[in-house]
Structures are given as structure tokens and as C-alpha cells.
Amino acid sequence: MTEEEADIRPYTGKWTEDDLELFGAYEKLYRIVIEGRSFWVPENNCVLRSCQYIEMYERALRMPWRDYCWNNTDGCCEMTYRESPEGPLLVGRACRTPVRPGMELVKLPKGGRFKP
């Protein structure tokens, strides 16, 4: 099994209406790391949607959702990340950056934090 394959697992649950509306009909979960903590998130979503999934289902994050434009117009969701653990540090917008298996978010978008 490759390192990337280890960061992908099938989703075998049922989708709620909220799941379908927010995340689409996903079949795989990707493991990502946020500031040192590991989470599983749906494929085919941007990082901002993935953070929303983590907040909804893991109750681990708090994000100021009303402060984000969601459509790449204001630059309000800038984050620092790596596409892989050994990759270079990159800066991008969470509303436009697709989530990838093994991705590491080094710094959440402004206002994002872990719940105590």
C-alpha cells in the first residue's frame, strides 16, 4: 500500500440531506492533518468545506463562517498548507483549494481554531 492509499478509505455510511447539499455524494474519505491533528474528510471538496465537515461531525473546530465569502472574491480564507507532509509550504484560499489525501494545514484561515 502506498502512502497516498493509506490516506484514503471508502465511505460506507449513509448521507443525510445536509451531507448531499454541502459535500455532494462522496464515496471516499481523505485523511488530512490540521495543525498536527488528523481528520477524515469527504473527497471532491475544497478545504473550507472540509473544515465545515470537521466542525459538524467531529466538533473539533470553530470557524467564523459568516466572515468567509466562499467564492474567492475577498481573500478572507487564506491559509498555509502543504499538499503532502514533505511538500513545500504554500499559501492559498481555503474556498478554492481542493482537499487532497495526506494534505497538511499548517495554519487555518483567519479566525479558525480548535475547540477547547
N, CA, C and O atoms as CSV, one atom per row, in Angstrom:
chain,resi,resn,atom,element,x,y,z
A,1,MET,N,N,0.850,-1.175,0.000
A,1,MET,CA,C,0.000,0.000,0.000
A,1,MET,C,C,0.898,1.241,0.000
A,1,MET,O,O,1.825,1.344,0.804
A,2,THR,N,N,0.618,2.173,-0.900
A,2,THR,CA,C,1.395,3.401,-0.952
A,2,THR,C,C,0.961,4.339,0.172
A,2,THR,O,O,-0.073,4.136,0.807
A,3,GLU,N,N,1.780,5.375,0.403
A,3,GLU,CA,C,1.466,6.346,1.443
A,3,GLU,C,C,0.143,7.045,1.132
A,3,GLU,O,O,-0.671,7.262,2.030
A,4,GLU,N,N,-0.075,7.401,-0.147
A,4,GLU,CA,C,-1.333,8.066,-0.506
A,4,GLU,C,C,-2.531,7.148,-0.300
A,4,GLU,O,O,-3.574,7.601,0.171
A,5,GLU,N,N,-2.405,5.868,-0.643
A,5,GLU,CA,C,-3.507,4.919,-0.436
A,5,GLU,C,C,-3.865,4.790,1.038
A,5,GLU,O,O,-5.027,4.568,1.380
A,6,ALA,N,N,-2.876,4.929,1.910
A,6,ALA,CA,C,-3.128,4.858,3.346
A,6,ALA,C,C,-3.947,6.052,3.827
A,6,ALA,O,O,-4.562,5.997,4.892
A,7,ASP,N,N,-3.956,7.134,3.042
A,7,ASP,CA,C,-4.692,8.348,3.394
A,7,ASP,C,C,-6.078,8.404,2.754
A,7,ASP,O,O,-6.728,9.449,2.773
A,8,ILE,N,N,-6.530,7.288,2.189
A,8,ILE,CA,C,-7.852,7.210,1.552
A,8,ILE,C,C,-8.578,5.987,2.100
A,8,ILE,O,O,-7.989,4.912,2.216
A,9,ARG,N,N,-9.852,6.148,2.435
A,9,ARG,CA,C,-10.651,4.991,2.836
A,9,ARG,C,C,-12.061,5.162,2.281
A,9,ARG,O,O,-12.525,6.284,2.080
A,10,PRO,N,N,-12.739,4.041,2.034
A,10,PRO,CA,C,-14.102,4.135,1.490
A,10,PRO,C,C,-15.075,4.649,2.546
A,10,PRO,O,O,-14.921,4.391,3.740
A,11,TYR,N,N,-16.074,5.379,2.074
A,11,TYR,CA,C,-17.162,5.815,2.956
A,11,TYR,C,C,-18.284,4.802,2.820
A,11,TYR,O,O,-18.744,4.543,1.708
A,12,THR,N,N,-18.731,4.228,3.914
A,12,THR,CA,C,-19.745,3.180,3.865
A,12,THR,C,C,-21.044,3.574,4.567
A,12,THR,O,O,-21.969,2.769,4.668
A,13,GLY,N,N,-21.108,4.802,5.047
A,13,GLY,CA,C,-22.304,5.252,5.752
A,13,GLY,C,C,-23.392,5.730,4.810
A,13,GLY,O,O,-23.315,5.538,3.596
A,14,LYS,N,N,-24.398,6.348,5.382
A,14,LYS,CA,C,-25.494,6.928,4.599
A,14,LYS,C,C,-25.364,8.435,4.656
A,14,LYS,O,O,-24.927,8.995,5.661
A,15,TRP,N,N,-25.748,9.090,3.563
A,15,TRP,CA,C,-25.698,10.539,3.512
A,15,TRP,C,C,-26.999,11.127,4.036
A,15,TRP,O,O,-28.083,10.605,3.774
A,16,THR,N,N,-26.876,12.213,4.775
A,16,THR,CA,C,-28.057,12.975,5.170
A,16,THR,C,C,-28.335,13.995,4.066
A,16,THR,O,O,-27.512,14.184,3.171
A,17,GLU,N,N,-29.475,14.642,4.130
A,17,GLU,CA,C,-29.764,15.714,3.165
A,17,GLU,C,C,-28.716,16.811,3.263
A,17,GLU,O,O,-28.291,17.357,2.244
A,18,ASP,N,N,-28.291,17.142,4.492
A,18,ASP,CA,C,-27.238,18.148,4.676
A,18,ASP,C,C,-25.939,17.706,4.021
A,18,ASP,O,O,-25.266,18.512,3.378
A,19,ASP,N,N,-25.578,16.432,4.176
A,19,ASP,CA,C,-24.367,15.918,3.531
A,19,ASP,C,C,-24.417,16.147,2.026
A,19,ASP,O,O,-23.476,16.680,1.437
A,20,LEU,N,N,-25.510,15.746,1.417
A,20,LEU,CA,C,-25.631,15.864,-0.029
A,20,LEU,C,C,-25.604,17.319,-0.488
A,20,LEU,O,O,-24.989,17.646,-1.503
A,21,GLU,N,N,-26.263,18.176,0.254
A,21,GLU,CA,C,-26.306,19.592,-0.122
A,21,GLU,C,C,-24.942,20.267,0.047
A,21,GLU,O,O,-24.526,21.053,-0.804
A,22,LEU,N,N,-24.255,19.960,1.135
A,22,LEU,CA,C,-22.993,20.638,1.424
A,22,LEU,C,C,-21.768,19.977,0.800
A,22,LEU,O,O,-20.872,20.675,0.326
A,23,PHE,N,N,-21.712,18.646,0.791
A,23,PHE,CA,C,-20.494,17.941,0.415
A,23,PHE,C,C,-20.624,17.079,-0.835
A,23,PHE,O,O,-19.618,16.571,-1.331
A,24,GLY,N,N,-21.831,16.901,-1.354
A,24,GLY,CA,C,-22.044,16.038,-2.502
A,24,GLY,C,C,-22.076,14.573,-2.095
A,24,GLY,O,O,-21.913,14.241,-0.921
A,25,ALA,N,N,-22.284,13.716,-3.058
A,25,ALA,CA,C,-22.364,12.271,-2.818
A,25,ALA,C,C,-20.953,11.675,-2.878
A,25,ALA,O,O,-20.533,11.172,-3.920
A,26,TYR,N,N,-20.241,11.733,-1.782
A,26,TYR,CA,C,-18.855,11.261,-1.745
A,26,TYR,C,C,-18.805,9.757,-1.477
A,26,TYR,O,O,-19.673,9.197,-0.807
A,27,GLU,N,N,-17.774,9.127,-2.015
A,27,GLU,CA,C,-17.578,7.692,-1.826
A,27,GLU,C,C,-16.297,7.381,-1.063
A,27,GLU,O,O,-16.098,6.258,-0.599
A,28,LYS,N,N,-15.420,8.397,-0.933
A,28,LYS,CA,C,-14.152,8.197,-0.238
A,28,LYS,C,C,-13.948,9.300,0.782
A,28,LYS,O,O,-14.451,10.415,0.641
A,29,LEU,N,N,-13.190,8.951,1.820
A,29,LEU,CA,C,-12.744,9.922,2.808
A,29,LEU,C,C,-11.234,10.054,2.685
A,29,LEU,O,O,-10.531,9.062,2.491
A,30,TYR,N,N,-10.741,11.275,2.799
A,30,TYR,CA,C,-9.310,11.545,2.754
A,30,TYR,C,C,-8.835,11.922,4.152
A,30,TYR,O,O,-9.502,12.674,4.864
A,31,ARG,N,N,-7.683,11.397,4.536
A,31,ARG,CA,C,-7.072,11.808,5.799
A,31,ARG,C,C,-6.273,13.073,5.543
A,31,ARG,O,O,-5.427,13.119,4.650
A,32,ILE,N,N,-6.553,14.105,6.341
A,32,ILE,CA,C,-5.769,15.329,6.302
A,32,ILE,C,C,-5.302,15.641,7.723
A,32,ILE,O,O,-5.857,15.129,8.696
A,33,VAL,N,N,-4.294,16.474,7.828
A,33,VAL,CA,C,-3.764,16.877,9.129
A,33,VAL,C,C,-3.939,18.384,9.245
A,33,VAL,O,O,-3.551,19.136,8.351
A,34,ILE,N,N,-4.524,18.815,10.352
A,34,ILE,CA,C,-4.697,20.239,10.614
A,34,ILE,C,C,-3.967,20.568,11.900
A,34,ILE,O,O,-4.332,20.101,12.979
A,35,GLU,N,N,-2.927,21.382,11.767
A,35,GLU,CA,C,-2.123,21.808,12.907
A,35,GLU,C,C,-1.772,20.626,13.827
A,35,GLU,O,O,-1.859,20.723,15.051
A,36,GLY,N,N,-1.376,19.516,13.201
A,36,GLY,CA,C,-0.915,18.346,13.941
A,36,GLY,C,C,-1.971,17.311,14.282
A,36,GLY,O,O,-1.636,16.235,14.777
A,37,ARG,N,N,-3.242,17.611,14.028
A,37,ARG,CA,C,-4.324,16.660,14.332
A,37,ARG,C,C,-4.863,16.044,13.041
A,37,ARG,O,O,-5.019,16.735,12.035
A,38,SER,N,N,-5.141,14.762,13.077
A,38,SER,CA,C,-5.580,14.019,11.901
A,38,SER,C,C,-7.109,13.914,11.845
A,38,SER,O,O,-7.760,13.670,12.861
A,39,PHE,N,N,-7.672,14.101,10.642
A,39,PHE,CA,C,-9.120,14.022,10.415
A,39,PHE,C,C,-9.401,13.348,9.083
A,39,PHE,O,O,-8.565,13.360,8.180
A,40,TRP,N,N,-10.595,12.755,8.968
A,40,TRP,CA,C,-11.071,12.169,7.716
A,40,TRP,C,C,-12.181,13.064,7.165
A,40,TRP,O,O,-13.133,13.394,7.871
A,41,VAL,N,N,-12.045,13.454,5.884
A,41,VAL,CA,C,-12.994,14.378,5.253
A,41,VAL,C,C,-13.406,13.852,3.886
A,41,VAL,O,O,-12.669,13.069,3.287
A,42,PRO,N,N,-14.587,14.271,3.367
A,42,PRO,CA,C,-15.063,13.777,2.074
A,42,PRO,C,C,-14.211,14.257,0.896
A,42,PRO,O,O,-13.706,15.379,0.884
A,43,GLU,N,N,-14.072,13.388,-0.073
A,43,GLU,CA,C,-13.379,13.718,-1.320
A,43,GLU,C,C,-14.151,14.806,-2.080
A,43,GLU,O,O,-15.293,15.121,-1.748
A,44,ASN,N,N,-13.512,15.360,-3.088
A,44,ASN,CA,C,-14.136,16.300,-4.035
A,44,ASN,C,C,-14.708,17.548,-3.366
A,44,ASN,O,O,-15.757,18.043,-3.777
A,45,ASN,N,N,-14.032,18.055,-2.347
A,45,ASN,CA,C,-14.449,19.277,-1.676
A,45,ASN,C,C,-13.249,20.192,-1.506
A,45,ASN,O,O,-12.103,19.745,-1.553
A,46,CYS,N,N,-13.518,21.468,-1.310
A,46,CYS,CA,C,-12.447,22.414,-1.005
A,46,CYS,C,C,-12.104,22.314,0.483
A,46,CYS,O,O,-12.841,21.707,1.260
A,47,VAL,N,N,-11.012,22.900,0.856
A,47,VAL,CA,C,-10.570,22.849,2.249
A,47,VAL,C,C,-11.602,23.493,3.177
A,47,VAL,O,O,-11.840,22.989,4.275
A,48,LEU,N,N,-12.213,24.597,2.753
A,48,LEU,CA,C,-13.188,25.266,3.605
A,48,LEU,C,C,-14.379,24.349,3.893
A,48,LEU,O,O,-14.843,24.290,5.032
A,49,ARG,N,N,-14.878,23.636,2.887
A,49,ARG,CA,C,-15.960,22.662,3.110
A,49,ARG,C,C,-15.490,21.538,4.027
A,49,ARG,O,O,-16.256,21.055,4.860
A,50,SER,N,N,-14.249,21.122,3.879
A,50,SER,CA,C,-13.710,20.070,4.737
A,50,SER,C,C,-13.673,20.515,6.190
A,50,SER,O,O,-13.962,19.729,7.092
A,51,CYS,N,N,-13.319,21.772,6.418
A,51,CYS,CA,C,-13.339,22.311,7.784
A,51,CYS,C,C,-14.769,22.328,8.320
A,51,CYS,O,O,-14.995,22.075,9.503
A,52,GLN,N,N,-15.724,22.624,7.453
A,52,GLN,CA,C,-17.128,22.612,7.864
A,52,GLN,C,C,-17.547,21.189,8.261
A,52,GLN,O,O,-18.254,21.006,9.252
A,53,TYR,N,N,-17.120,20.203,7.505
A,53,TYR,CA,C,-17.407,18.804,7.816
A,53,TYR,C,C,-16.829,18.437,9.186
A,53,TYR,O,O,-17.499,17.799,9.998
A,54,ILE,N,N,-15.593,18.839,9.434
A,54,ILE,CA,C,-14.953,18.540,10.722
A,54,ILE,C,C,-15.708,19.213,11.859
A,54,ILE,O,O,-15.909,18.613,12.915
A,55,GLU,N,N,-16.124,20.448,11.648
A,55,GLU,CA,C,-16.879,21.127,12.707
A,55,GLU,C,C,-18.208,20.424,12.961
A,55,GLU,O,O,-18.612,20.274,14.114
A,56,MET,N,N,-18.891,19.994,11.909
A,56,MET,CA,C,-20.196,19.344,12.062
A,56,MET,C,C,-20.099,17.968,12.709
A,56,MET,O,O,-20.884,17.641,13.599
A,57,TYR,N,N,-19.138,17.162,12.265
A,57,TYR,CA,C,-19.112,15.760,12.671
A,57,TYR,C,C,-18.089,15.421,13.744
A,57,TYR,O,O,-18.287,14.470,14.500
A,58,GLU,N,N,-17.022,16.161,13.826
A,58,GLU,CA,C,-16.005,15.904,14.847
A,58,GLU,C,C,-16.127,16.882,16.011
A,58,GLU,O,O,-15.603,16.636,17.097
A,59,ARG,N,N,-16.812,17.975,15.777
A,59,ARG,CA,C,-16.972,19.043,16.780
A,59,ARG,C,C,-15.621,19.501,17.326
A,59,ARG,O,O,-15.490,19.826,18.506
A,60,ALA,N,N,-14.628,19.520,16.450
A,60,ALA,CA,C,-13.272,19.850,16.873
A,60,ALA,C,C,-12.848,21.268,16.504
A,60,ALA,O,O,-11.929,21.812,17.117
A,61,LEU,N,N,-13.499,21.873,15.516
A,61,LEU,CA,C,-13.125,23.205,15.047
A,61,LEU,C,C,-14.214,24.219,15.320
A,61,LEU,O,O,-15.387,23.872,15.460
A,62,ARG,N,N,-13.811,25.473,15.394
A,62,ARG,CA,C,-14.733,26.618,15.396
A,62,ARG,C,C,-14.245,27.537,14.297
A,62,ARG,O,O,-13.092,27.970,14.305
A,63,MET,N,N,-15.115,27.832,13.360
A,63,MET,CA,C,-14.768,28.703,12.247
A,63,MET,C,C,-15.806,29.822,12.164
A,63,MET,O,O,-16.995,29.567,12.359
A,64,PRO,N,N,-15.386,31.052,11.880
A,64,PRO,CA,C,-16.339,32.156,11.737
A,64,PRO,C,C,-16.944,32.155,10.327
A,64,PRO,O,O,-16.567,32.976,9.491
A,65,TRP,N,N,-17.864,31.251,10.068
A,65,TRP,CA,C,-18.385,31.018,8.720
A,65,TRP,C,C,-18.909,32.284,8.057
A,65,TRP,O,O,-18.740,32.455,6.849
A,66,ARG,N,N,-19.538,33.172,8.812
A,66,ARG,CA,C,-20.103,34.388,8.219
A,66,ARG,C,C,-19.028,35.343,7.711
A,66,ARG,O,O,-19.322,36.242,6.924
A,67,ASP,N,N,-17.778,35.155,8.157
A,67,ASP,CA,C,-16.688,36.029,7.732
A,67,ASP,C,C,-16.058,35.611,6.402
A,67,ASP,O,O,-15.244,36.349,5.846
A,68,TYR,N,N,-16.423,34.450,5.893
A,68,TYR,CA,C,-15.824,33.952,4.653
A,68,TYR,C,C,-16.758,34.207,3.471
A,68,TYR,O,O,-17.972,34.029,3.576
A,69,CYS,N,N,-16.180,34.622,2.351
A,69,CYS,CA,C,-17.005,34.919,1.173
A,69,CYS,C,C,-17.405,33.644,0.428
A,69,CYS,O,O,-18.423,33.647,-0.264
A,70,TRP,N,N,-16.651,32.570,0.542
A,70,TRP,CA,C,-16.917,31.254,-0.051
A,70,TRP,C,C,-16.729,31.210,-1.568
A,70,TRP,O,O,-16.836,30.135,-2.157
A,71,ASN,N,N,-16.455,32.334,-2.213
A,71,ASN,CA,C,-16.394,32.315,-3.681
A,71,ASN,C,C,-15.169,33.025,-4.240
A,71,ASN,O,O,-15.187,33.488,-5.381
A,72,ASN,N,N,-14.112,33.114,-3.449
A,72,ASN,CA,C,-12.823,33.615,-3.930
A,72,ASN,C,C,-12.826,35.101,-4.299
A,72,ASN,O,O,-12.023,35.523,-5.130
A,73,THR,N,N,-13.702,35.890,-3.705
A,73,THR,CA,C,-13.749,37.305,-4.068
A,73,THR,C,C,-12.989,38.205,-3.100
A,73,THR,O,O,-12.511,39.265,-3.504
A,74,ASP,N,N,-12.866,37.812,-1.834
A,74,ASP,CA,C,-12.276,38.710,-0.844
A,74,ASP,C,C,-10.913,38.273,-0.319
A,74,ASP,O,O,-10.205,39.087,0.274
A,75,GLY,N,N,-10.533,37.051,-0.513
A,75,GLY,CA,C,-9.266,36.567,0.033
A,75,GLY,C,C,-9.302,36.389,1.536
A,75,GLY,O,O,-8.260,36.402,2.191
A,76,CYS,N,N,-10.493,36.222,2.088
A,76,CYS,CA,C,-10.679,36.188,3.539
A,76,CYS,C,C,-10.406,34.816,4.158
A,76,CYS,O,O,-10.438,34.681,5.381
A,77,CYS,N,N,-10.143,33.812,3.349
A,77,CYS,CA,C,-9.929,32.468,3.910
A,77,CYS,C,C,-8.533,31.947,3.578
A,77,CYS,O,O,-8.347,30.750,3.359
A,78,GLU,N,N,-7.563,32.840,3.542
A,78,GLU,CA,C,-6.195,32.442,3.256
A,78,GLU,C,C,-5.668,31.509,4.339
A,78,GLU,O,O,-5.921,31.711,5.527
A,79,MET,N,N,-4.946,30.504,3.920
A,79,MET,CA,C,-4.393,29.504,4.842
A,79,MET,C,C,-2.991,29.144,4.379
A,79,MET,O,O,-2.590,29.467,3.260
A,80,THR,N,N,-2.251,28.471,5.253
A,80,THR,CA,C,-0.936,27.946,4.919
A,80,THR,C,C,-1.037,26.425,4.971
A,80,THR,O,O,-1.586,25.865,5.919
A,81,TYR,N,N,-0.505,25.763,3.945
A,81,TYR,CA,C,-0.666,24.309,3.853
A,81,TYR,C,C,0.473,23.671,3.076
A,81,TYR,O,O,1.292,24.342,2.447
A,82,ARG,N,N,0.490,22.345,3.147
A,82,ARG,CA,C,1.367,21.513,2.322
A,82,ARG,C,C,0.480,20.499,1.616
A,82,ARG,O,O,-0.464,19.981,2.213
A,83,GLU,N,N,0.767,20.214,0.372
A,83,GLU,CA,C,-0.009,19.200,-0.345
A,83,GLU,C,C,0.347,17.793,0.114
A,83,GLU,O,O,-0.444,16.863,-0.043
A,84,SER,N,N,1.536,17.640,0.679
A,84,SER,CA,C,1.975,16.366,1.249
A,84,SER,C,C,2.888,16.698,2.435
A,84,SER,O,O,3.392,17.817,2.529
A,85,PRO,N,N,3.104,15.743,3.331
A,85,PRO,CA,C,3.900,16.036,4.528
A,85,PRO,C,C,5.300,16.588,4.231
A,85,PRO,O,O,5.822,17.391,5.004
A,86,GLU,N,N,5.903,16.168,3.132
A,86,GLU,CA,C,7.252,16.638,2.819
A,86,GLU,C,C,7.265,17.763,1.788
A,86,GLU,O,O,8.334,18.218,1.382
A,87,GLY,N,N,6.094,18.210,1.366
A,87,GLY,CA,C,5.989,19.262,0.357
A,87,GLY,C,C,6.316,20.640,0.901
A,87,GLY,O,O,6.380,20.840,2.114
A,88,PRO,N,N,6.524,21.598,-0.010
A,88,PRO,CA,C,6.826,22.964,0.414
A,88,PRO,C,C,5.595,23.645,1.021
A,88,PRO,O,O,4.460,23.268,0.727
A,89,LEU,N,N,5.827,24.634,1.857
A,89,LEU,CA,C,4.725,25.432,2.394
A,89,LEU,C,C,4.128,26.270,1.277
A,89,LEU,O,O,4.849,26.891,0.496
A,90,LEU,N,N,2.806,26.280,1.213
A,90,LEU,CA,C,2.076,27.046,0.212
A,90,LEU,C,C,1.051,27.918,0.914
A,90,LEU,O,O,0.620,27.612,2.025
A,91,VAL,N,N,0.669,28.993,0.268
A,91,VAL,CA,C,-0.409,29.846,0.761
A,91,VAL,C,C,-1.511,29.796,-0.273
A,91,VAL,O,O,-1.252,29.940,-1.468
A,92,GLY,N,N,-2.744,29.592,0.178
A,92,GLY,CA,C,-3.871,29.516,-0.746
A,92,GLY,C,C,-5.162,29.873,-0.042
A,92,GLY,O,O,-5.204,30.064,1.174
A,93,ARG,N,N,-6.199,29.957,-0.827
A,93,ARG,CA,C,-7.531,30.252,-0.299
A,93,ARG,C,C,-8.270,28.948,-0.067
A,93,ARG,O,O,-8.385,28.119,-0.970
A,94,ALA,N,N,-8.771,28.770,1.149
A,94,ALA,CA,C,-9.449,27.533,1.528
A,94,ALA,C,C,-10.716,27.297,0.720
A,94,ALA,O,O,-11.151,26.154,0.581
A,95,CYS,N,N,-11.322,28.363,0.179
A,95,CYS,CA,C,-12.551,28.205,-0.613
A,95,CYS,C,C,-12.275,27.676,-2.010
A,95,CYS,O,O,-13.204,27.256,-2.699
A,96,ARG,N,N,-11.026,27.686,-2.441
A,96,ARG,CA,C,-10.682,27.241,-3.791
A,96,ARG,C,C,-9.679,26.104,-3.845
A,96,ARG,O,O,-9.496,25.496,-4.899
A,97,THR,N,N,-9.032,25.806,-2.742
A,97,THR,CA,C,-8.018,24.753,-2.726
A,97,THR,C,C,-8.676,23.405,-2.490
A,97,THR,O,O,-9.304,23.199,-1.451
A,98,PRO,N,N,-8.543,22.474,-3.444
A,98,PRO,CA,C,-9.153,21.156,-3.240
A,98,PRO,C,C,-8.417,20.363,-2.161
A,98,PRO,O,O,-7.191,20.410,-2.058
A,99,VAL,N,N,-9.185,19.644,-1.371
A,99,VAL,CA,C,-8.590,18.791,-0.341
A,99,VAL,C,C,-7.975,17.574,-1.039
A,99,VAL,O,O,-8.534,17.042,-1.998
A,100,ARG,N,N,-6.821,17.149,-0.538
A,100,ARG,CA,C,-6.102,16.012,-1.117
A,100,ARG,C,C,-5.692,15.051,0.003
A,100,ARG,O,O,-5.466,15.473,1.137
A,101,PRO,N,N,-5.600,13.773,-0.317
A,101,PRO,CA,C,-5.152,12.816,0.701
A,101,PRO,C,C,-3.764,13.196,1.210
A,101,PRO,O,O,-2.863,13.484,0.422
A,102,GLY,N,N,-3.599,13.197,2.530
A,102,GLY,CA,C,-2.305,13.489,3.124
A,102,GLY,C,C,-1.974,14.968,3.251
A,102,GLY,O,O,-0.893,15.320,3.724
A,103,MET,N,N,-2.882,15.830,2.839
A,103,MET,CA,C,-2.667,17.275,2.923
A,103,MET,C,C,-2.488,17.690,4.378
A,103,MET,O,O,-3.065,17.093,5.286
A,104,GLU,N,N,-1.676,18.724,4.580
A,104,GLU,CA,C,-1.455,19.249,5.924
A,104,GLU,C,C,-1.758,20.741,5.941
A,104,GLU,O,O,-1.147,21.512,5.202
A,105,LEU,N,N,-2.698,21.144,6.783
A,105,LEU,CA,C,-2.968,22.561,7.003
A,105,LEU,C,C,-2.107,23.006,8.174
A,105,LEU,O,O,-2.290,22.555,9.305
A,106,VAL,N,N,-1.179,23.886,7.890
A,106,VAL,CA,C,-0.256,24.364,8.911
A,106,VAL,C,C,-0.895,25.510,9.681
A,106,VAL,O,O,-0.680,25.653,10.885
A,107,LYS,N,N,-1.684,26.328,8.983
A,107,LYS,CA,C,-2.374,27.447,9.626
A,107,LYS,C,C,-3.765,27.573,9.021
A,107,LYS,O,O,-3.913,27.724,7.809
A,108,LEU,N,N,-4.781,27.510,9.875
A,108,LEU,CA,C,-6.171,27.643,9.447
A,108,LEU,C,C,-6.453,29.058,8.935
A,108,LEU,O,O,-5.702,29.986,9.236
A,109,PRO,N,N,-7.535,29.228,8.160
A,109,PRO,CA,C,-7.955,30.580,7.776
A,109,PRO,C,C,-8.202,31.445,9.014
A,109,PRO,O,O,-8.475,30.933,10.100
A,110,LYS,N,N,-8.103,32.742,8.833
A,110,LYS,CA,C,-8.276,33.700,9.929
A,110,LYS,C,C,-9.541,33.413,10.744
A,110,LYS,O,O,-10.632,33.262,10.194
A,111,GLY,N,N,-9.371,33.342,12.042
A,111,GLY,CA,C,-10.493,33.095,12.933
A,111,GLY,C,C,-10.747,31.634,13.230
A,111,GLY,O,O,-11.467,31.324,14.178
A,112,GLY,N,N,-10.180,30.723,12.450
A,112,GLY,CA,C,-10.364,29.296,12.687
A,112,GLY,C,C,-9.524,28.826,13.852
A,112,GLY,O,O,-8.368,29.224,13.994
A,113,ARG,N,N,-10.099,27.981,14.684
A,113,ARG,CA,C,-9.367,27.472,15.838
A,113,ARG,C,C,-9.974,26.157,16.293
A,113,ARG,O,O,-11.106,25.823,15.944
A,114,PHE,N,N,-9.211,25.426,17.071
A,114,PHE,CA,C,-9.717,24.206,17.672
A,114,PHE,C,C,-10.572,24.565,18.871
A,114,PHE,O,O,-10.299,25.535,19.579
A,115,LYS,N,N,-11.613,23.769,19.092
A,115,LYS,CA,C,-12.424,23.948,20.296
A,115,LYS,C,C,-11.604,23.490,21.494
A,115,LYS,O,O,-10.806,22.559,21.385
A,116,PRO,N,N,-11.799,24.139,22.632
A,116,PRO,CA,C,-11.065,23.726,23.833
A,116,PRO,C,C,-11.496,22.362,24.319
A,116,PRO,O,O,-10.974,21.869,25.319
